[in-house]
Structure formats: C-alpha cells, structure tokens
C-alpha cells in the first residue's frame, strides 16, 4: 500500500536547516499495524503527516496504492484524504457545539453523502464504538475516553483504507488507554485497516506487530515476534 523512497523533509529554523526526515525508506503493506516511536522532535509527526497527505516531502516519493502523493495537486490530495484516510488525534478535535452524531457526520460531508444516509452511517459508527446511547450528547457532556471514541467513529465512518493515529491515548489515564486500544485493535481487524500509530507509550509499542523508531530523521523498523 505505502512505499516511501528516500523521503526527506527540511525546514529552515533561523539560519539552521532542520532535517525532520532524512532519507526515509519504508514499506507498509495492506492491513499492517505499525507503531512509530521516537524522541520529541525526531520526526514522528512529520512522517505521519506525509503518510496522511497533509504535507509534502522536500524530496523523495510517498506512494499510496501506486500514486505518488507528492505529485498530486491540492484538490486531489484533499480527495485522497477524504476518501481513503481516517485520522485520530490526541486532542480529539471535536466541534464542541455539535452532538456526537453531528461530529461524526462531518467526515461524510465532503463526500457528498445526503443527510439521511449521513445520519444513519454516523449512528452505525457510534454504535460500533459503544456509544449508541450517546448520539445526542455534546463533547462537554462526555468523558475523555468517550470523546476519543467519537473521534474514532468519525475517522472510520467513511470506511477508509488507512487509519492514522497521533498519540490517541496521550490524554487518557491507564485504564481508559487500554479501553481505547482495545477498540482500535478490534476495528483494525474487523475492517482490515492499515493502522499506523504514533505513541510515546512503550507498553503499546511492545504489542504492535511492527515497530518503527525514528531519531533525527532516520528510521529503523523491526518485527515484534511476541506481538
């Protein structure tokens, strides 16, 4: 599915040049589950942005299903994100004035899906993450774990091929962290997703089939035999 070839990303910081990604080569197959770890500033979030078509490399190729994302115009990149990639973030990114169901529906608006079908699909997605009784609740009326479940439902309601998660348990306590990971892993299996997650949590990383470590823009990948 993904093929990254000699990907670099450079930023100017004053008079200095920061090499956020430095010659990254990475293959991620359909249905893979990959966890990305590394120190702050090592390039984790930059790599996730490349995979999510949210940023372009300075050089190199980011190929998704045979298409080099680096060469697409903004309109086509937006379409790729809308149709094929779901995102889950640490801060949930829910709209506080919208109900859980309405927040999930927002992912379907760019696809031109009509109102009735949007509502049905959003309700189905919320049921799948255990929030069937919370459709009409606002984010402020839910716990952090429940808000993250809404965010997961929003990411998956459009039935993407790829789920990208950036520290999805970072704002949760240990018990809720485990609940959210159980939800994510179950949905990964049920939907046959390619699931890529950035985390600082080593207990999560140890359970992933593949672990990528990125430091100073350089990446190494290993298989977790016990996962």
Biotite code that builds the C-alpha atoms (Angstrom):
import biotite.structure as struc

atoms = struc.array([
    struc.Atom([0.000, 0.000, 0.000], chain_id="A", res_id=1, res_name="UNK", atom_name="CA", element="C"),
    struc.Atom([2.608, 2.587, 1.117], chain_id="A", res_id=2, res_name="UNK", atom_name="CA", element="C"),
    struc.Atom([6.074, 2.866, -0.352], chain_id="A", res_id=3, res_name="UNK", atom_name="CA", element="C"),
    struc.Atom([8.331, 5.685, 0.874], chain_id="A", res_id=4, res_name="UNK", atom_name="CA", element="C"),
    struc.Atom([11.514, 6.094, -1.134], chain_id="A", res_id=5, res_name="UNK", atom_name="CA", element="C"),
    struc.Atom([14.366, 8.295, 0.072], chain_id="A", res_id=6, res_name="UNK", atom_name="CA", element="C"),
    struc.Atom([11.949, 10.786, 1.647], chain_id="A", res_id=7, res_name="UNK", atom_name="CA", element="C"),
    struc.Atom([13.448, 13.955, 3.072], chain_id="A", res_id=8, res_name="UNK", atom_name="CA", element="C"),
    struc.Atom([11.814, 16.907, 4.771], chain_id="A", res_id=9, res_name="UNK", atom_name="CA", element="C"),
    struc.Atom([13.834, 20.004, 5.600], chain_id="A", res_id=10, res_name="UNK", atom_name="CA", element="C"),
    struc.Atom([12.760, 23.110, 7.484], chain_id="A", res_id=11, res_name="UNK", atom_name="CA", element="C"),
    struc.Atom([14.567, 26.394, 7.913], chain_id="A", res_id=12, res_name="UNK", atom_name="CA", element="C"),
    struc.Atom([14.920, 27.402, 11.555], chain_id="A", res_id=13, res_name="UNK", atom_name="CA", element="C"),
    struc.Atom([16.627, 30.752, 11.616], chain_id="A", res_id=14, res_name="UNK", atom_name="CA", element="C"),
    struc.Atom([19.990, 30.215, 9.956], chain_id="A", res_id=15, res_name="UNK", atom_name="CA", element="C"),
    struc.Atom([19.836, 26.471, 10.536], chain_id="A", res_id=16, res_name="UNK", atom_name="CA", element="C"),
    struc.Atom([18.278, 23.711, 8.455], chain_id="A", res_id=17, res_name="UNK", atom_name="CA", element="C"),
    struc.Atom([16.342, 21.024, 10.327], chain_id="A", res_id=18, res_name="UNK", atom_name="CA", element="C"),
    struc.Atom([16.281, 17.570, 8.734], chain_id="A", res_id=19, res_name="UNK", atom_name="CA", element="C"),
    struc.Atom([12.938, 16.308, 10.054], chain_id="A", res_id=20, res_name="UNK", atom_name="CA", element="C"),
    struc.Atom([13.142, 13.310, 7.703], chain_id="A", res_id=21, res_name="UNK", atom_name="CA", element="C"),
    struc.Atom([16.479, 12.256, 6.289], chain_id="A", res_id=22, res_name="UNK", atom_name="CA", element="C"),
    struc.Atom([16.358, 9.656, 3.520], chain_id="A", res_id=23, res_name="UNK", atom_name="CA", element="C"),
    struc.Atom([13.463, 7.572, 4.877], chain_id="A", res_id=24, res_name="UNK", atom_name="CA", element="C"),
    struc.Atom([12.683, 4.280, 3.117], chain_id="A", res_id=25, res_name="UNK", atom_name="CA", element="C"),
    struc.Atom([9.608, 2.457, 4.406], chain_id="A", res_id=26, res_name="UNK", atom_name="CA", element="C"),
    struc.Atom([7.128, -0.128, 3.124], chain_id="A", res_id=27, res_name="UNK", atom_name="CA", element="C"),
    struc.Atom([3.740, -0.594, 4.797], chain_id="A", res_id=28, res_name="UNK", atom_name="CA", element="C"),
    struc.Atom([1.521, -3.322, 3.398], chain_id="A", res_id=29, res_name="UNK", atom_name="CA", element="C"),
    struc.Atom([-2.258, -3.560, 3.274], chain_id="A", res_id=30, res_name="UNK", atom_name="CA", element="C"),
    struc.Atom([-3.611, -4.467, 6.701], chain_id="A", res_id=31, res_name="UNK", atom_name="CA", element="C"),
    struc.Atom([-0.348, -3.792, 8.535], chain_id="A", res_id=32, res_name="UNK", atom_name="CA", element="C"),
    struc.Atom([-0.309, -2.376, 12.057], chain_id="A", res_id=33, res_name="UNK", atom_name="CA", element="C"),
    struc.Atom([2.743, -0.189, 12.604], chain_id="A", res_id=34, res_name="UNK", atom_name="CA", element="C"),
    struc.Atom([3.646, 1.815, 15.701], chain_id="A", res_id=35, res_name="UNK", atom_name="CA", element="C"),
    struc.Atom([6.069, 4.740, 15.375], chain_id="A", res_id=36, res_name="UNK", atom_name="CA", element="C"),
    struc.Atom([8.164, 5.822, 18.357], chain_id="A", res_id=37, res_name="UNK", atom_name="CA", element="C"),
    struc.Atom([10.999, 8.247, 18.942], chain_id="A", res_id=38, res_name="UNK", atom_name="CA", element="C"),
    struc.Atom([12.071, 11.309, 20.907], chain_id="A", res_id=39, res_name="UNK", atom_name="CA", element="C"),
    struc.Atom([10.287, 14.637, 20.654], chain_id="A", res_id=40, res_name="UNK", atom_name="CA", element="C"),
    struc.Atom([11.440, 16.405, 17.502], chain_id="A", res_id=41, res_name="UNK", atom_name="CA", element="C"),
    struc.Atom([12.741, 13.188, 15.977], chain_id="A", res_id=42, res_name="UNK", atom_name="CA", element="C"),
    struc.Atom([10.368, 13.243, 13.007], chain_id="A", res_id=43, res_name="UNK", atom_name="CA", element="C"),
    struc.Atom([7.389, 11.114, 14.127], chain_id="A", res_id=44, res_name="UNK", atom_name="CA", element="C"),
    struc.Atom([4.662, 13.660, 13.445], chain_id="A", res_id=45, res_name="UNK", atom_name="CA", element="C"),
    struc.Atom([6.326, 14.763, 10.209], chain_id="A", res_id=46, res_name="UNK", atom_name="CA", element="C"),
    struc.Atom([6.296, 11.172, 8.982], chain_id="A", res_id=47, res_name="UNK", atom_name="CA", element="C"),
    struc.Atom([2.628, 10.794, 9.898], chain_id="A", res_id=48, res_name="UNK", atom_name="CA", element="C"),
    struc.Atom([1.804, 13.995, 8.009], chain_id="A", res_id=49, res_name="UNK", atom_name="CA", element="C"),
    struc.Atom([3.489, 12.572, 4.914], chain_id="A", res_id=50, res_name="UNK", atom_name="CA", element="C"),
    struc.Atom([1.506, 9.352, 5.196], chain_id="A", res_id=51, res_name="UNK", atom_name="CA", element="C"),
    struc.Atom([-1.692, 11.349, 5.679], chain_id="A", res_id=52, res_name="UNK", atom_name="CA", element="C"),
    struc.Atom([-1.138, 13.593, 2.647], chain_id="A", res_id=53, res_name="UNK", atom_name="CA", element="C"),
    struc.Atom([-1.061, 16.600, 4.990], chain_id="A", res_id=54, res_name="UNK", atom_name="CA", element="C"),
    struc.Atom([2.422, 17.687, 3.916], chain_id="A", res_id=55, res_name="UNK", atom_name="CA", element="C"),
    struc.Atom([4.796, 17.153, 1.026], chain_id="A", res_id=56, res_name="UNK", atom_name="CA", element="C"),
    struc.Atom([8.390, 15.926, 1.188], chain_id="A", res_id=57, res_name="UNK", atom_name="CA", element="C"),
    struc.Atom([11.271, 18.159, 0.210], chain_id="A", res_id=58, res_name="UNK", atom_name="CA", element="C"),
    struc.Atom([12.402, 15.257, -1.962], chain_id="A", res_id=59, res_name="UNK", atom_name="CA", element="C"),
    struc.Atom([11.594, 11.585, -2.455], chain_id="A", res_id=60, res_name="UNK", atom_name="CA", element="C"),
    struc.Atom([8.386, 9.660, -3.114], chain_id="A", res_id=61, res_name="UNK", atom_name="CA", element="C"),
    struc.Atom([5.394, 8.906, -0.883], chain_id="A", res_id=62, res_name="UNK", atom_name="CA", element="C"),
    struc.Atom([3.441, 6.317, -2.855], chain_id="A", res_id=63, res_name="UNK", atom_name="CA", element="C"),
    struc.Atom([-0.032, 5.157, -1.790], chain_id="A", res_id=64, res_name="UNK", atom_name="CA", element="C"),
    struc.Atom([-1.637, 2.452, -3.925], chain_id="A", res_id=65, res_name="UNK", atom_name="CA", element="C"),
    struc.Atom([0.668, 3.289, -6.817], chain_id="A", res_id=66, res_name="UNK", atom_name="CA", element="C"),
    struc.Atom([0.095, 7.065, -6.657], chain_id="A", res_id=67, res_name="UNK", atom_name="CA", element="C"),
    struc.Atom([2.884, 9.423, -5.621], chain_id="A", res_id=68, res_name="UNK", atom_name="CA", element="C"),
    struc.Atom([1.176, 11.793, -3.188], chain_id="A", res_id=69, res_name="UNK", atom_name="CA", element="C"),
    struc.Atom([3.998, 14.313, -3.560], chain_id="A", res_id=70, res_name="UNK", atom_name="CA", element="C"),
    struc.Atom([2.979, 14.927, -7.165], chain_id="A", res_id=71, res_name="UNK", atom_name="CA", element="C"),
    struc.Atom([-0.749, 15.466, -6.642], chain_id="A", res_id=72, res_name="UNK", atom_name="CA", element="C"),
    struc.Atom([-2.319, 18.908, -6.684], chain_id="A", res_id=73, res_name="UNK", atom_name="CA", element="C"),
    struc.Atom([-4.163, 20.148, -3.609], chain_id="A", res_id=74, res_name="UNK", atom_name="CA", element="C"),
    struc.Atom([-7.604, 19.190, -4.903], chain_id="A", res_id=75, res_name="UNK", atom_name="CA", element="C"),
    struc.Atom([-6.569, 15.580, -5.487], chain_id="A", res_id=76, res_name="UNK", atom_name="CA", element="C"),
    struc.Atom([-4.744, 15.407, -2.154], chain_id="A", res_id=77, res_name="UNK", atom_name="CA", element="C"),
    struc.Atom([-7.899, 16.580, -0.412], chain_id="A", res_id=78, res_name="UNK", atom_name="CA", element="C"),
    struc.Atom([-9.859, 13.874, -2.201], chain_id="A", res_id=79, res_name="UNK", atom_name="CA", element="C"),
    struc.Atom([-7.373, 11.186, -1.139], chain_id="A", res_id=80, res_name="UNK", atom_name="CA", element="C"),
    struc.Atom([-7.655, 12.298, 2.483], chain_id="A", res_id=81, res_name="UNK", atom_name="CA", element="C"),
    struc.Atom([-11.450, 12.482, 2.363], chain_id="A", res_id=82, res_name="UNK", atom_name="CA", element="C"),
    struc.Atom([-11.928, 9.052, 0.821], chain_id="A", res_id=83, res_name="UNK", atom_name="CA", element="C"),
    struc.Atom([-9.033, 6.878, 1.937], chain_id="A", res_id=84, res_name="UNK", atom_name="CA", element="C"),
    struc.Atom([-7.518, 8.126, 5.202], chain_id="A", res_id=85, res_name="UNK", atom_name="CA", element="C"),
    struc.Atom([-9.019, 8.440, 8.672], chain_id="A", res_id=86, res_name="UNK", atom_name="CA", element="C"),
    struc.Atom([-7.311, 10.496, 11.374], chain_id="A", res_id=87, res_name="UNK", atom_name="CA", element="C"),
    struc.Atom([-7.421, 10.242, 15.183], chain_id="A", res_id=88, res_name="UNK", atom_name="CA", element="C"),
    struc.Atom([-5.612, 12.858, 17.276], chain_id="A", res_id=89, res_name="UNK", atom_name="CA", element="C"),
    struc.Atom([-4.581, 13.204, 20.910], chain_id="A", res_id=90, res_name="UNK", atom_name="CA", element="C"),
    struc.Atom([-6.819, 16.247, 21.425], chain_id="A", res_id=91, res_name="UNK", atom_name="CA", element="C"),
    struc.Atom([-9.937, 14.606, 19.872], chain_id="A", res_id=92, res_name="UNK", atom_name="CA", element="C"),
    struc.Atom([-10.605, 17.697, 17.645], chain_id="A", res_id=93, res_name="UNK", atom_name="CA", element="C"),
    struc.Atom([-14.371, 17.529, 18.133], chain_id="A", res_id=94, res_name="UNK", atom_name="CA", element="C"),
    struc.Atom([-16.586, 20.548, 17.456], chain_id="A", res_id=95, res_name="UNK", atom_name="CA", element="C"),
    struc.Atom([-17.964, 21.484, 20.908], chain_id="A", res_id=96, res_name="UNK", atom_name="CA", element="C"),
    struc.Atom([-21.314, 22.793, 19.644], chain_id="A", res_id=97, res_name="UNK", atom_name="CA", element="C"),
    struc.Atom([-22.135, 19.633, 17.674], chain_id="A", res_id=98, res_name="UNK", atom_name="CA", element="C"),
    struc.Atom([-23.542, 16.401, 19.059], chain_id="A", res_id=99, res_name="UNK", atom_name="CA", element="C"),
    struc.Atom([-21.613, 13.141, 18.820], chain_id="A", res_id=100, res_name="UNK", atom_name="CA", element="C"),
    struc.Atom([-23.666, 12.144, 15.787], chain_id="A", res_id=101, res_name="UNK", atom_name="CA", element="C"),
    struc.Atom([-23.167, 15.509, 14.090], chain_id="A", res_id=102, res_name="UNK", atom_name="CA", element="C"),
    struc.Atom([-19.414, 15.397, 14.732], chain_id="A", res_id=103, res_name="UNK", atom_name="CA", element="C"),
    struc.Atom([-19.202, 12.022, 13.041], chain_id="A", res_id=104, res_name="UNK", atom_name="CA", element="C"),
    struc.Atom([-21.305, 13.258, 10.128], chain_id="A", res_id=105, res_name="UNK", atom_name="CA", element="C"),
    struc.Atom([-18.752, 15.987, 9.365], chain_id="A", res_id=106, res_name="UNK", atom_name="CA", element="C"),
    struc.Atom([-16.438, 13.360, 7.862], chain_id="A", res_id=107, res_name="UNK", atom_name="CA", element="C"),
    struc.Atom([-19.099, 12.485, 5.280], chain_id="A", res_id=108, res_name="UNK", atom_name="CA", element="C"),
    struc.Atom([-19.999, 15.994, 4.125], chain_id="A", res_id=109, res_name="UNK", atom_name="CA", element="C"),
    struc.Atom([-17.040, 16.323, 1.683], chain_id="A", res_id=110, res_name="UNK", atom_name="CA", element="C"),
    struc.Atom([-18.102, 13.062, 0.048], chain_id="A", res_id=111, res_name="UNK", atom_name="CA", element="C"),
    struc.Atom([-21.464, 14.482, -0.973], chain_id="A", res_id=112, res_name="UNK", atom_name="CA", element="C"),
    struc.Atom([-23.496, 11.936, 1.011], chain_id="A", res_id=113, res_name="UNK", atom_name="CA", element="C"),
    struc.Atom([-27.076, 13.037, 1.609], chain_id="A", res_id=114, res_name="UNK", atom_name="CA", element="C"),
    struc.Atom([-28.337, 13.988, 5.057], chain_id="A", res_id=115, res_name="UNK", atom_name="CA", element="C"),
    struc.Atom([-30.431, 10.904, 5.795], chain_id="A", res_id=116, res_name="UNK", atom_name="CA", element="C"),
    struc.Atom([-27.657, 8.492, 4.858], chain_id="A", res_id=117, res_name="UNK", atom_name="CA", element="C"),
    struc.Atom([-25.097, 10.551, 6.794], chain_id="A", res_id=118, res_name="UNK", atom_name="CA", element="C"),
    struc.Atom([-27.207, 10.257, 9.935], chain_id="A", res_id=119, res_name="UNK", atom_name="CA", element="C"),
    struc.Atom([-27.630, 6.528, 9.513], chain_id="A", res_id=120, res_name="UNK", atom_name="CA", element="C"),
    struc.Atom([-23.927, 5.925, 8.874], chain_id="A", res_id=121, res_name="UNK", atom_name="CA", element="C"),
    struc.Atom([-22.906, 8.140, 11.818], chain_id="A", res_id=122, res_name="UNK", atom_name="CA", element="C"),
    struc.Atom([-25.272, 6.308, 14.168], chain_id="A", res_id=123, res_name="UNK", atom_name="CA", element="C"),
    struc.Atom([-23.910, 2.961, 12.973], chain_id="A", res_id=124, res_name="UNK", atom_name="CA", element="C"),
    struc.Atom([-20.325, 4.101, 13.536], chain_id="A", res_id=125, res_name="UNK", atom_name="CA", element="C"),
    struc.Atom([-21.090, 5.319, 17.050], chain_id="A", res_id=126, res_name="UNK", atom_name="CA", element="C"),
    struc.Atom([-22.788, 2.016, 17.890], chain_id="A", res_id=127, res_name="UNK", atom_name="CA", element="C"),
    struc.Atom([-19.631, 0.227, 16.711], chain_id="A", res_id=128, res_name="UNK", atom_name="CA", element="C"),
    struc.Atom([-17.532, 2.053, 19.327], chain_id="A", res_id=129, res_name="UNK", atom_name="CA", element="C"),
    struc.Atom([-20.045, 1.529, 22.136], chain_id="A", res_id=130, res_name="UNK", atom_name="CA", element="C"),
    struc.Atom([-21.729, 4.940, 22.061], chain_id="A", res_id=131, res_name="UNK", atom_name="CA", element="C"),
    struc.Atom([-25.140, 4.047, 20.716], chain_id="A", res_id=132, res_name="UNK", atom_name="CA", element="C"),
    struc.Atom([-26.771, 5.771, 23.679], chain_id="A", res_id=133, res_name="UNK", atom_name="CA", element="C"),
    struc.Atom([-24.770, 8.969, 23.284], chain_id="A", res_id=134, res_name="UNK", atom_name="CA", element="C"),
    struc.Atom([-25.755, 10.156, 19.811], chain_id="A", res_id=135, res_name="UNK", atom_name="CA", element="C"),
    struc.Atom([-27.274, 13.422, 21.027], chain_id="A", res_id=136, res_name="UNK", atom_name="CA", element="C"),
    struc.Atom([-24.620, 14.278, 23.620], chain_id="A", res_id=137, res_name="UNK", atom_name="CA", element="C"),
    struc.Atom([-22.240, 17.197, 23.192], chain_id="A", res_id=138, res_name="UNK", atom_name="CA", element="C"),
    struc.Atom([-18.489, 16.654, 23.704], chain_id="A", res_id=139, res_name="UNK", atom_name="CA", element="C"),
    struc.Atom([-18.625, 18.575, 27.001], chain_id="A", res_id=140, res_name="UNK", atom_name="CA", element="C"),
    struc.Atom([-21.139, 16.038, 28.304], chain_id="A", res_id=141, res_name="UNK", atom_name="CA", element="C"),
    struc.Atom([-18.783, 13.107, 27.729], chain_id="A", res_id=142, res_name="UNK", atom_name="CA", element="C"),
    struc.Atom([-15.595, 11.801, 29.335], chain_id="A", res_id=143, res_name="UNK", atom_name="CA", element="C"),
    struc.Atom([-12.255, 11.955, 27.572], chain_id="A", res_id=144, res_name="UNK", atom_name="CA", element="C"),
    struc.Atom([-12.495, 8.297, 26.639], chain_id="A", res_id=145, res_name="UNK", atom_name="CA", element="C"),
    struc.Atom([-15.973, 8.778, 25.206], chain_id="A", res_id=146, res_name="UNK", atom_name="CA", element="C"),
    struc.Atom([-14.814, 11.785, 23.191], chain_id="A", res_id=147, res_name="UNK", atom_name="CA", element="C"),
    struc.Atom([-11.985, 9.719, 21.740], chain_id="A", res_id=148, res_name="UNK", atom_name="CA", element="C"),
    struc.Atom([-14.496, 7.029, 20.780], chain_id="A", res_id=149, res_name="UNK", atom_name="CA", element="C"),
    struc.Atom([-16.472, 9.697, 18.905], chain_id="A", res_id=150, res_name="UNK", atom_name="CA", element="C"),
    struc.Atom([-13.243, 10.713, 17.153], chain_id="A", res_id=151, res_name="UNK", atom_name="CA", element="C"),
    struc.Atom([-12.586, 7.090, 16.194], chain_id="A", res_id=152, res_name="UNK", atom_name="CA", element="C"),
    struc.Atom([-16.122, 6.747, 14.837], chain_id="A", res_id=153, res_name="UNK", atom_name="CA", element="C"),
    struc.Atom([-15.623, 9.939, 12.813], chain_id="A", res_id=154, res_name="UNK", atom_name="CA", element="C"),
    struc.Atom([-12.369, 8.572, 11.380], chain_id="A", res_id=155, res_name="UNK", atom_name="CA", element="C"),
    struc.Atom([-13.927, 5.259, 10.354], chain_id="A", res_id=156, res_name="UNK", atom_name="CA", element="C"),
    struc.Atom([-17.422, 6.269, 9.248], chain_id="A", res_id=157, res_name="UNK", atom_name="CA", element="C"),
    struc.Atom([-16.262, 6.859, 5.676], chain_id="A", res_id=158, res_name="UNK", atom_name="CA", element="C"),
    struc.Atom([-14.725, 3.352, 5.597], chain_id="A", res_id=159, res_name="UNK", atom_name="CA", element="C"),
    struc.Atom([-11.145, 4.412, 4.818], chain_id="A", res_id=160, res_name="UNK", atom_name="CA", element="C"),
    struc.Atom([-8.329, 2.099, 3.846], chain_id="A", res_id=161, res_name="UNK", atom_name="CA", element="C"),
    struc.Atom([-5.895, 3.725, 6.285], chain_id="A", res_id=162, res_name="UNK", atom_name="CA", element="C"),
    struc.Atom([-6.239, 4.812, 9.916], chain_id="A", res_id=163, res_name="UNK", atom_name="CA", element="C"),
    struc.Atom([-3.582, 7.202, 11.211], chain_id="A", res_id=164, res_name="UNK", atom_name="CA", element="C"),
    struc.Atom([-3.468, 7.904, 14.954], chain_id="A", res_id=165, res_name="UNK", atom_name="CA", element="C"),
    struc.Atom([-1.249, 10.548, 16.566], chain_id="A", res_id=166, res_name="UNK", atom_name="CA", element="C"),
    struc.Atom([-0.917, 9.851, 20.315], chain_id="A", res_id=167, res_name="UNK", atom_name="CA", element="C"),
    struc.Atom([-4.593, 8.790, 20.557], chain_id="A", res_id=168, res_name="UNK", atom_name="CA", element="C"),
    struc.Atom([-4.232, 7.756, 24.218], chain_id="A", res_id=169, res_name="UNK", atom_name="CA", element="C"),
    struc.Atom([-1.979, 10.638, 25.279], chain_id="A", res_id=170, res_name="UNK", atom_name="CA", element="C"),
    struc.Atom([-4.736, 12.486, 27.181], chain_id="A", res_id=171, res_name="UNK", atom_name="CA", element="C"),
    struc.Atom([-6.177, 9.389, 28.866], chain_id="A", res_id=172, res_name="UNK", atom_name="CA", element="C"),
    struc.Atom([-5.446, 7.542, 32.099], chain_id="A", res_id=173, res_name="UNK", atom_name="CA", element="C"),
    struc.Atom([-4.094, 3.999, 32.032], chain_id="A", res_id=174, res_name="UNK", atom_name="CA", element="C"),
    struc.Atom([-7.465, 2.268, 32.288], chain_id="A", res_id=175, res_name="UNK", atom_name="CA", element="C"),
    struc.Atom([-9.039, 4.351, 29.557], chain_id="A", res_id=176, res_name="UNK", atom_name="CA", element="C"),
    struc.Atom([-5.908, 3.966, 27.436], chain_id="A", res_id=177, res_name="UNK", atom_name="CA", element="C"),
    struc.Atom([-6.363, 0.196, 27.463], chain_id="A", res_id=178, res_name="UNK", atom_name="CA", element="C"),
    struc.Atom([-10.063, 0.514, 26.560], chain_id="A", res_id=179, res_name="UNK", atom_name="CA", element="C"),
    struc.Atom([-9.313, 2.777, 23.591], chain_id="A", res_id=180, res_name="UNK", atom_name="CA", element="C"),
    struc.Atom([-6.539, 0.487, 22.357], chain_id="A", res_id=181, res_name="UNK", atom_name="CA", element="C"),
    struc.Atom([-8.929, -2.477, 22.569], chain_id="A", res_id=182, res_name="UNK", atom_name="CA", element="C"),
    struc.Atom([-11.415, -0.540, 20.421], chain_id="A", res_id=183, res_name="UNK", atom_name="CA", element="C"),
    struc.Atom([-8.750, 0.449, 17.878], chain_id="A", res_id=184, res_name="UNK", atom_name="CA", element="C"),
    struc.Atom([-7.330, -3.061, 17.609], chain_id="A", res_id=185, res_name="UNK", atom_name="CA", element="C"),
    struc.Atom([-10.787, -4.619, 17.234], chain_id="A", res_id=186, res_name="UNK", atom_name="CA", element="C"),
    struc.Atom([-11.752, -2.189, 14.470], chain_id="A", res_id=187, res_name="UNK", atom_name="CA", element="C"),
    struc.Atom([-8.387, -2.689, 12.743], chain_id="A", res_id=188, res_name="UNK", atom_name="CA", element="C"),
    struc.Atom([-9.125, -6.389, 12.496], chain_id="A", res_id=189, res_name="UNK", atom_name="CA", element="C"),
    struc.Atom([-12.816, -6.049, 11.619], chain_id="A", res_id=190, res_name="UNK", atom_name="CA", element="C"),
    struc.Atom([-12.262, -3.509, 8.854], chain_id="A", res_id=191, res_name="UNK", atom_name="CA", element="C"),
    struc.Atom([-8.956, -4.850, 7.511], chain_id="A", res_id=192, res_name="UNK", atom_name="CA", element="C"),
    struc.Atom([-7.397, -1.426, 8.001], chain_id="A", res_id=193, res_name="UNK", atom_name="CA", element="C"),
    struc.Atom([-3.827, -0.364, 7.559], chain_id="A", res_id=194, res_name="UNK", atom_name="CA", element="C"),
    struc.Atom([-3.274, 1.101, 11.034], chain_id="A", res_id=195, res_name="UNK", atom_name="CA", element="C"),
    struc.Atom([-0.330, 3.426, 11.748], chain_id="A", res_id=196, res_name="UNK", atom_name="CA", element="C"),
    struc.Atom([0.051, 4.977, 15.177], chain_id="A", res_id=197, res_name="UNK", atom_name="CA", element="C"),
    struc.Atom([2.491, 7.389, 16.804], chain_id="A", res_id=198, res_name="UNK", atom_name="CA", element="C"),
    struc.Atom([2.919, 6.918, 20.549], chain_id="A", res_id=199, res_name="UNK", atom_name="CA", element="C"),
    struc.Atom([5.326, 7.588, 23.412], chain_id="A", res_id=200, res_name="UNK", atom_name="CA", element="C"),
    struc.Atom([3.816, 4.669, 25.353], chain_id="A", res_id=201, res_name="UNK", atom_name="CA", element="C"),
    struc.Atom([6.223, 1.720, 25.331], chain_id="A", res_id=202, res_name="UNK", atom_name="CA", element="C"),
    struc.Atom([3.577, -0.678, 26.649], chain_id="A", res_id=203, res_name="UNK", atom_name="CA", element="C"),
    struc.Atom([1.552, -0.035, 23.483], chain_id="A", res_id=204, res_name="UNK", atom_name="CA", element="C"),
    struc.Atom([4.604, -0.253, 21.237], chain_id="A", res_id=205, res_name="UNK", atom_name="CA", element="C"),
    struc.Atom([5.543, -3.690, 22.604], chain_id="A", res_id=206, res_name="UNK", atom_name="CA", element="C"),
    struc.Atom([2.213, -5.123, 21.442], chain_id="A", res_id=207, res_name="UNK", atom_name="CA", element="C"),
    struc.Atom([2.453, -3.893, 17.856], chain_id="A", res_id=208, res_name="UNK", atom_name="CA", element="C"),
    struc.Atom([3.434, -6.390, 15.133], chain_id="A", res_id=209, res_name="UNK", atom_name="CA", element="C"),
    struc.Atom([5.875, -3.835, 13.672], chain_id="A", res_id=210, res_name="UNK", atom_name="CA", element="C"),
    struc.Atom([7.708, -1.019, 15.437], chain_id="A", res_id=211, res_name="UNK", atom_name="CA", element="C"),
    struc.Atom([9.394, 1.887, 13.654], chain_id="A", res_id=212, res_name="UNK", atom_name="CA", element="C"),
    struc.Atom([11.803, 4.036, 15.636], chain_id="A", res_id=213, res_name="UNK", atom_name="CA", element="C"),
    struc.Atom([12.720, 7.444, 14.257], chain_id="A", res_id=214, res_name="UNK", atom_name="CA", element="C"),
    struc.Atom([15.562, 9.596, 15.578], chain_id="A", res_id=215, res_name="UNK", atom_name="CA", element="C"),
    struc.Atom([16.983, 12.705, 13.946], chain_id="A", res_id=216, res_name="UNK", atom_name="CA", element="C"),
    struc.Atom([15.030, 11.913, 10.798], chain_id="A", res_id=217, res_name="UNK", atom_name="CA", element="C"),
    struc.Atom([16.421, 8.375, 10.430], chain_id="A", res_id=218, res_name="UNK", atom_name="CA", element="C"),
    struc.Atom([14.140, 5.346, 10.727], chain_id="A", res_id=219, res_name="UNK", atom_name="CA", element="C"),
    struc.Atom([14.631, 1.731, 11.724], chain_id="A", res_id=220, res_name="UNK", atom_name="CA", element="C"),
    struc.Atom([11.900, -0.899, 11.641], chain_id="A", res_id=221, res_name="UNK", atom_name="CA", element="C"),
    struc.Atom([11.734, -4.210, 13.476], chain_id="A", res_id=222, res_name="UNK", atom_name="CA", element="C"),
    struc.Atom([9.233, -7.027, 13.794], chain_id="A", res_id=223, res_name="UNK", atom_name="CA", element="C"),
    struc.Atom([7.834, -7.714, 17.274], chain_id="A", res_id=224, res_name="UNK", atom_name="CA", element="C"),
    struc.Atom([7.896, -11.501, 17.426], chain_id="A", res_id=225, res_name="UNK", atom_name="CA", element="C"),
    struc.Atom([5.799, -11.639, 20.593], chain_id="A", res_id=226, res_name="UNK", atom_name="CA", element="C"),
    struc.Atom([3.069, -9.276, 19.421], chain_id="A", res_id=227, res_name="UNK", atom_name="CA", element="C"),
])
